[in-house]
Amino acid sequence: MKLTGKEELVKVIKDRIKKEKGISFRDFMDMALYYPELGYYTSPKAKIGGFGDFFTASELDPAFGELLGKQFVEIYNKLNEKPFQIVEIGAGKGYLAHDILKYIKENHPEVYKNTEYILIEKSPYHIKLQKEILKDFEIVRWVQDIIDFEDESITGVIFSNELFDAFPVHIIRKVNGKIYEVYIELDEEENVKEVLREPSEEIIKYIKELNINIPEGMQTEINLDAKDYIQKIAKKLKKGYVITIDYGYPSAELYKPYRMRGTLLCYHKHRYSENFYENVGLQDITSHVNFSALSYYGKIAGLETTGFTDQAHFLTNLGLMDIFAQLQERDDIEAYERINRLKTLVLPKGMGEKFKVLVQHKNVENPQIKGLEILPFMSDRYKL
Ligand SMILES: C[S@@+](CC[C@H](N)C(=O)[O-])C[C@H]1O[C@@H](n2cnc3c(N)ncnc32)[C@H](O)[C@@H]1O
């Protein structure tokens, strides 16, 4: 396969493959998405939204941020500690932060006064956009990396929307009963070719620890970066919650035989493909999140799992139907358009079922929260 995309980036990747005589798919994906200044997320180009490559819930309607804001206010009252911290990781263009902050500032000024909103973002381009859109909120600040916090120093909520799906993943394949890892090498014409190598011990350990049964012939992803990251988050939290919103499944569903090609996809101008090696640096590459892994490794690092649900149930528990009702009472085009957008947030074929919400907590008595009040039917899609 020919490696195409941003020429400079293609060259850097090829040089590394030559020098190291092959690199793992994970390292290729990491460079394609995050290579300084040239990677998909690190370069200045519209990614999310109409002129970008994909939409996220944060872009759709302010109701998403308002309802999350409502959830955070409940948590603020439950924890009863000041200052209260909201840490958002991978905030993208900052729309969600904007809607959450606007809701809290306008409706709960006392909570706003006692809150610090901290953003962690890997993309310099997104940080610039975030600084612009959040300039009227004086309680906002940026931290470079989660590891910059002292251990057990955060009281409040650490949350993300579509963060873990953007982490680079290892690809594995099961052939004749044995697990291999996909590496990338170059042939004589400098085209990329995938080769199978022995997997790292970490991958084998992950499969064993999570009790994953990979069907014969399946190619799928292992997100070791997510495992490390949830443990880092757990370490930094003193008291409060971790809320992860993303698309994905528990292990039992993720590795079912009908997903023989795994879940990795590229997004470019709102079209998806499985051509990871074209449009390098110009297209998103993303995979479904394994929520069993976040729950399991979070627990080892001190996070209890409070509950696991989908976006439709979570938002409905927090009052989405009230927002629908208010809009329905109005008789104008904006209300009509908002109702349609809100449907995308909850309908099963839209984001409602595909997107899940994992809530974890640490040092909280009576940890149940409003977003988890009514849960979906506990099929394999929800059993962690
Ligand atoms: C798919 S976008 C989602 C953006 C936003 N949360 C939304 O809902 O629109 C993923 C974001 O996570 C950021 N990101 C990826 N890895 C990160 C990391 N380790 N730390 C901080 N941000 C990260 C990316 O730069 C990007 O802005």
The ligand as an SDF file (V2000), in Angstrom:
LIG
                    3D

 27 29  0  0  0  0  0  0  0  0999 V2000
  -12.1770   13.3400   19.2170 C   0  0  0  0  0  0  0  0  0  0  0  0
  -11.5810   14.8330   19.8940 S   0  0  0  0  0  0  0  0  0  0  0  0
  -12.9150   15.2260   21.0130 C   0  0  0  0  0  0  0  0  0  0  0  0
  -12.9660   16.6810   21.3790 C   0  0  0  0  0  0  0  0  0  0  0  0
  -14.0760   17.1310   22.3330 C   0  0  0  0  0  0  0  0  0  0  0  0
  -14.0190   16.4820   23.6090 N   0  0  0  0  0  0  0  0  0  0  0  0
  -15.4430   17.0340   21.7290 C   0  0  0  0  0  0  0  0  0  0  0  0
  -16.2750   16.3430   22.2930 O   0  0  0  0  0  0  0  0  0  0  0  0
  -15.6850   17.6610   20.6920 O   0  0  0  0  0  0  0  0  0  0  0  0
  -10.2670   14.2800   20.9500 C   0  0  0  0  0  0  0  0  0  0  0  0
   -9.4960   15.3800   21.6290 C   0  0  0  0  0  0  0  0  0  0  0  0
   -8.6420   14.8140   22.6280 O   0  0  0  0  0  0  0  0  0  0  0  0
   -7.3420   15.4000   22.5360 C   0  0  0  0  0  0  0  0  0  0  0  0
   -6.3840   14.4690   23.1420 N   0  0  0  0  0  0  0  0  0  0  0  0
   -5.9970   13.2600   22.6890 C   0  0  0  0  0  0  0  0  0  0  0  0
   -5.1190   12.6760   23.5400 N   0  0  0  0  0  0  0  0  0  0  0  0
   -4.9770   13.5340   24.5720 C   0  0  0  0  0  0  0  0  0  0  0  0
   -4.2260   13.4900   25.7890 C   0  0  0  0  0  0  0  0  0  0  0  0
   -3.4540   12.4600   26.0980 N   0  0  0  0  0  0  0  0  0  0  0  0
   -4.3240   14.5500   26.6260 N   0  0  0  0  0  0  0  0  0  0  0  0
   -5.1070   15.6080   26.3260 C   0  0  0  0  0  0  0  0  0  0  0  0
   -5.8360   15.6950   25.1880 N   0  0  0  0  0  0  0  0  0  0  0  0
   -5.7790   14.6770   24.3300 C   0  0  0  0  0  0  0  0  0  0  0  0
   -7.2050   15.6430   21.0460 C   0  0  0  0  0  0  0  0  0  0  0  0
   -6.1930   16.5760   20.7750 O   0  0  0  0  0  0  0  0  0  0  0  0
   -8.5920   16.1660   20.7000 C   0  0  0  0  0  0  0  0  0  0  0  0
   -8.7150   17.5350   20.9740 O   0  0  0  0  0  0  0  0  0  0  0  0
  1  2  1  0
  2  3  1  0
  2 10  1  0
  3  4  1  0
  4  5  1  0
  5  6  1  0
  5  7  1  0
  7  8  2  0
  7  9  1  0
 10 11  1  0
 11 12  1  0
 11 26  1  0
 12 13  1  0
 13 14  1  0
 13 24  1  0
 14 15  1  0
 14 23  1  0
 15 16  2  0
 16 17  1  0
 17 18  1  0
 17 23  2  0
 18 19  1  0
 18 20  2  0
 20 21  1  0
 21 22  2  0
 22 23  1  0
 24 25  1  0
 24 26  1  0
 26 27  1  0
M  CHG  2   2   1   9  -1
M  END
$$$$
